[in-house]
Amino acid sequence: MGLHTVRLHGGTAPAHAQVLAALREHARSRGASVLLRSRSPELDDLVDALGPPPSTAALLRSIKAQFDPAGRLAPGRFQPWF
């Protein structure tokens, strides 16, 4: 495990979306996730930047609720997970 960076060059947004879908499936099967940091607007229309929620989403929601009960800090930052 660990943190990895993948950079896609060339090709089209639909081709990149296919690569990311396969990468996410591979990562998810191993308990990991794939987040998109920098991407083209065309890819944003095809792929969710956060992807499916991690298995720890409920725990993260609970921690955020304890530290930010009014929901004022970074509202919407992790949509649709929170």
Secondary structure as GFF3:
##gff-version 3
##sequence-region A 1 82
A	DSSP	alpha_helix	13	28	.	.	.	ID=ss1
A	DSSP	alpha_helix	41	44	.	.	.	ID=ss2
A	DSSP	alpha_helix	57	67	.	.	.	ID=ss3
###
